Amino acid sequence: MSACAVLSYISIVFLKIVPTQMIKSRPQFFRIATLSIVFCGSVVGGNISLKYLPVSFNQAVGATTPFFTALFAYVMTMKIEAWLTYACLVPVVAGVVIASGGEPSFHLYGFVMCVSATAARAFKSVLQGVLLSNEGERLNSMNLMLYTAPIAVVVLLPAALMMEPDAFSYIVSIGSEDRFIWFLLLINSTMAYGANLCNFLVTKHTSALTLQVLGNAKGAVAVVISILIFRNPVTFIGIAGYTMTVMGVVAYGESKRRYK
């Protein structure tokens, strides 16, 4: 997030890719701060849940994000999609759950943290949609990143120091042994900035629900790429589940086009 703040500042102030937008009111600042804190909560909650739950079970719970997003979109903005659009969410979610397989391992605290992180991601998507489209206080994607990233750093830094106290010294240690690691960290940070910026742009030009549906599709694409590059083993159930997800995403896109 530090890289996101720095790169946003450079893009706006020095490169002047977009004009600088100032925060216009205290409620707007409160919404921006809430967005940052919710984002941090989703990251921390997701990481904690991985300590207690297998990745497959975590994936299955995370696949329900579109349902949470549709719920928050209705509660916060009173936005209702066509019934066919909601129906298309079923294969999108069910496909990932099926691909994850039946997981016998269960931990109540891990499950609560996983569900909380999933709900936080959905809430964040809807809230960022409001900030990017609200009349009178609308921010463009880069300026929203400029304001949210520093707040996220302030919130995440204490959490990182408590949860991973040796992380900084470890990075310095391996960096002193192999200087190429600093280049990789720079590339990683730049790509993270690009991913977050695209996240905002997709939300602005489509919707929070579409963003989360594409997130489920991303999981299917990642599986295919991992199979092609790393030759990871894959089961018939896995292929069937992710095929269902991709078909659901295609159907979702068609329903959104038809019911604009």
C-alpha positions as CSV (number, residue, x, y, z in Angstrom):
1,M,0.0,0.0,0.0
2,S,3.0,2.3,0.5
3,A,3.9,1.8,-3.1
4,C,0.3,2.5,-4.1
5,A,0.4,5.8,-2.2
6,V,3.8,6.9,-3.8
7,L,2.9,5.8,-7.3
8,S,-0.5,7.6,-7.1
9,Y,1.2,10.8,-5.9
10,I,3.8,10.6,-8.7
11,S,1.1,9.9,-11.3
12,I,-1.1,12.8,-10.2
13,V,1.3,15.5,-9.0
14,F,4.3,15.0,-11.3
15,L,3.0,13.2,-14.4
16,K,-0.4,14.9,-14.2
17,I,-2.2,11.9,-15.7
18,V,-5.4,13.1,-13.9
19,P,-6.2,16.4,-12.1
20,T,-5.9,16.6,-8.4
21,Q,-9.2,16.3,-6.5
22,M,-9.6,17.5,-3.0
23,I,-11.7,16.0,-0.3
24,K,-14.8,18.2,-0.1
25,S,-16.5,17.2,3.1
26,R,-16.1,15.4,6.4
27,P,-18.6,12.7,5.4
28,Q,-16.6,12.0,2.3
29,F,-13.4,11.7,4.3
30,F,-15.2,9.4,6.7
31,R,-16.3,7.1,3.8
32,I,-12.7,7.1,2.4
33,A,-11.3,6.2,5.8
34,T,-14.0,3.5,6.2
35,L,-13.0,2.0,2.8
36,S,-9.4,1.8,3.9
37,I,-10.2,0.2,7.3
38,V,-12.6,-2.3,5.7
39,F,-9.9,-3.2,3.1
40,C,-7.4,-3.8,5.9
41,G,-9.9,-5.9,7.8
42,S,-10.5,-8.1,4.8
43,V,-6.8,-8.7,4.4
44,V,-6.1,-9.4,8.0
45,G,-9.2,-11.5,8.4
46,G,-8.3,-13.6,5.3
47,N,-4.8,-14.2,6.5
48,I,-5.9,-15.2,10.0
49,S,-8.5,-17.6,8.6
50,L,-5.7,-19.4,6.6
51,K,-4.0,-20.3,9.9
52,Y,-7.0,-22.4,10.9
53,L,-8.7,-23.4,7.6
54,P,-7.4,-25.3,4.5
55,V,-7.0,-23.2,1.4
56,S,-9.7,-25.2,-0.4
57,F,-12.3,-24.4,2.3
58,N,-11.2,-20.7,2.3
59,Q,-11.7,-20.6,-1.4
60,A,-15.2,-22.1,-1.1
61,V,-16.3,-19.5,1.5
62,G,-14.7,-16.7,-0.5
63,A,-16.6,-17.7,-3.6
64,T,-19.8,-16.5,-1.9
65,T,-18.6,-12.8,-2.2
66,P,-21.0,-12.0,-5.1
67,F,-23.9,-12.9,-2.8
68,F,-22.7,-10.6,-0.1
69,T,-22.1,-7.9,-2.7
70,A,-25.6,-8.1,-4.1
71,L,-26.9,-7.9,-0.5
72,F,-24.8,-4.8,0.4
73,A,-25.6,-3.2,-3.0
74,Y,-29.3,-3.4,-2.2
75,V,-29.0,-2.2,1.5
76,M,-26.6,0.7,0.7
77,T,-27.8,1.9,-2.7
78,M,-31.2,0.1,-3.2
79,K,-29.9,-1.3,-6.4
80,I,-31.8,-4.3,-7.7
81,E,-30.6,-6.5,-10.6
82,A,-32.8,-8.5,-12.9
83,W,-33.8,-11.9,-11.6
84,L,-31.8,-13.6,-14.4
85,T,-28.6,-11.8,-13.2
86,Y,-29.1,-13.1,-9.7
87,A,-29.7,-16.6,-11.1
88,C,-26.4,-16.5,-12.9
89,L,-24.6,-16.0,-9.6
90,V,-25.5,-19.6,-8.6
91,P,-23.2,-21.4,-11.0
92,V,-20.5,-18.7,-10.5
93,V,-20.4,-19.5,-6.8
94,A,-21.3,-23.2,-6.9
95,G,-18.5,-23.9,-9.4
96,V,-15.8,-22.7,-7.1
97,V,-17.4,-24.5,-4.1
98,I,-17.5,-27.8,-6.1
99,A,-13.9,-27.3,-7.4
100,S,-12.7,-26.8,-3.8
101,G,-14.1,-30.2,-2.9
102,G,-15.7,-31.3,0.4
103,E,-13.4,-30.3,3.2
104,P,-13.8,-32.1,6.4
105,S,-11.5,-29.8,8.4
106,F,-13.4,-27.1,10.2
107,H,-12.5,-24.5,12.8
108,L,-15.1,-22.1,14.2
109,Y,-12.8,-19.1,14.7
110,G,-11.2,-19.6,11.3
111,F,-14.6,-19.9,9.7
112,V,-15.9,-16.7,11.4
113,M,-12.8,-14.8,10.3
114,C,-13.2,-16.2,6.7
115,V,-16.8,-15.2,6.5
116,S,-16.0,-11.8,8.0
117,A,-13.2,-11.2,5.4
118,T,-15.6,-12.2,2.6
119,A,-18.3,-9.8,3.8
120,A,-15.7,-7.1,4.2
121,R,-14.5,-7.5,0.6
122,A,-18.1,-7.3,-0.6
123,F,-18.8,-4.2,1.5
124,K,-15.6,-2.6,0.3
125,S,-16.6,-3.1,-3.4
126,V,-20.0,-1.4,-2.9
127,L,-18.5,1.5,-0.9
128,Q,-15.8,2.2,-3.4
129,G,-18.5,2.2,-6.1
130,V,-20.3,4.9,-4.1
131,L,-17.2,7.0,-3.8
132,L,-16.4,6.6,-7.5
133,S,-19.9,7.5,-8.7
134,N,-21.5,9.8,-6.0
135,E,-22.7,13.0,-7.5
136,G,-21.0,16.1,-6.2
137,E,-18.2,14.2,-4.4
138,R,-17.1,11.8,-7.1
139,L,-13.4,10.9,-7.1
140,N,-11.5,9.4,-10.0
141,S,-9.7,6.1,-9.5
142,M,-6.2,7.5,-9.0
143,N,-7.3,10.1,-6.5
144,L,-9.3,7.5,-4.5
145,M,-6.1,5.4,-4.4
146,L,-4.1,8.4,-3.3
147,Y,-6.3,9.0,-0.3
148,T,-7.1,5.4,0.7
149,A,-3.5,3.9,0.5
150,P,-1.9,6.1,3.3
151,I,-4.7,5.3,5.7
152,A,-4.4,1.6,4.9
153,V,-0.6,1.8,5.6
154,V,-1.3,3.4,9.0
155,V,-3.8,0.7,9.9
156,L,-1.8,-2.3,8.5
157,L,1.6,-1.4,9.8
158,P,0.8,-2.1,13.5
159,A,-1.1,-5.3,12.5
160,A,2.0,-6.4,10.5
161,L,4.3,-5.7,13.4
162,M,2.2,-7.7,15.8
163,M,1.4,-10.6,13.5
164,E,4.8,-10.8,11.8
165,P,7.3,-9.1,14.0
166,D,10.3,-10.6,12.2
167,A,9.1,-9.9,8.7
168,F,11.1,-6.7,8.1
169,S,14.4,-8.0,9.5
170,Y,13.9,-11.2,7.3
171,I,13.4,-9.1,4.2
172,V,16.5,-7.1,5.0
173,S,18.4,-10.3,5.6
174,I,17.6,-12.0,2.3
175,G,17.9,-8.7,0.5
176,S,21.5,-8.4,1.7
177,E,22.2,-11.9,0.4
178,D,20.5,-11.4,-3.0
179,R,20.0,-7.9,-4.2
180,F,17.7,-9.1,-7.0
181,I,15.0,-9.5,-4.3
182,W,14.6,-5.7,-4.1
183,F,13.9,-5.6,-7.8
184,L,11.3,-8.3,-7.5
185,L,9.7,-6.4,-4.6
186,L,9.6,-3.3,-6.8
187,I,7.9,-5.2,-9.6
188,N,5.5,-6.8,-7.2
189,S,4.6,-3.4,-5.7
190,T,4.1,-1.9,-9.1
191,M,1.8,-4.7,-10.2
192,A,-0.1,-4.4,-6.9
193,Y,-0.7,-0.8,-7.7
194,G,-1.9,-1.7,-11.2
195,A,-4.2,-4.4,-9.8
196,N,-5.8,-2.0,-7.2
197,L,-6.2,0.7,-9.8
198,C,-7.9,-1.7,-12.2
199,N,-10.1,-2.8,-9.3
200,F,-11.3,0.8,-8.9
201,L,-11.7,1.3,-12.7
202,V,-13.8,-1.9,-13.1
203,T,-16.0,-0.9,-10.2
204,K,-16.5,2.6,-11.7
205,H,-17.4,1.5,-15.2
206,T,-19.4,-1.6,-14.4
207,S,-20.5,-2.4,-10.8
208,A,-19.3,-3.8,-7.5
209,L,-21.2,-7.1,-8.3
210,T,-19.5,-7.4,-11.6
211,L,-16.1,-7.0,-10.0
212,Q,-16.7,-9.9,-7.6
213,V,-18.1,-12.1,-10.3
214,L,-14.9,-11.5,-12.3
215,G,-12.9,-12.2,-9.1
216,N,-14.4,-15.7,-9.1
217,A,-13.6,-16.1,-12.8
218,K,-10.0,-15.1,-11.9
219,G,-9.7,-18.1,-9.7
220,A,-10.6,-20.4,-12.6
221,V,-8.1,-18.7,-14.9
222,A,-5.4,-19.0,-12.2
223,V,-6.0,-22.7,-12.0
224,V,-5.6,-23.1,-15.8
225,I,-2.4,-21.1,-15.8
226,S,-1.0,-23.0,-12.9
227,I,-1.7,-26.3,-14.7
228,L,0.0,-25.0,-17.9
229,I,3.1,-23.6,-16.2
230,F,3.6,-25.8,-13.1
231,R,1.9,-29.0,-14.3
232,N,-0.2,-29.1,-11.2
233,P,-2.4,-32.2,-10.9
234,V,-6.1,-31.6,-11.5
235,T,-9.2,-33.7,-10.8
236,F,-12.3,-34.1,-12.9
237,I,-14.4,-32.4,-10.1
238,G,-12.0,-29.5,-10.2
239,I,-12.3,-29.1,-14.0
240,A,-16.1,-29.5,-13.8
241,G,-16.4,-26.9,-11.0
242,Y,-14.3,-24.2,-12.7
243,T,-16.0,-24.9,-16.0
244,M,-19.3,-24.2,-14.3
245,T,-17.9,-20.9,-12.9
246,V,-16.7,-19.7,-16.3
247,M,-20.1,-20.6,-17.9
248,G,-21.8,-18.7,-15.1
249,V,-19.6,-15.7,-15.7
250,V,-20.4,-15.8,-19.4
251,A,-24.1,-16.0,-18.6
252,Y,-23.8,-13.2,-16.1
253,G,-22.2,-10.9,-18.7
254,E,-25.0,-11.8,-21.2
255,S,-27.7,-11.0,-18.6
256,K,-26.1,-7.7,-17.8
257,R,-25.9,-6.8,-21.5
258,R,-29.5,-7.8,-22.0
259,Y,-30.9,-5.9,-19.0
260,K,-29.0,-2.7,-19.2
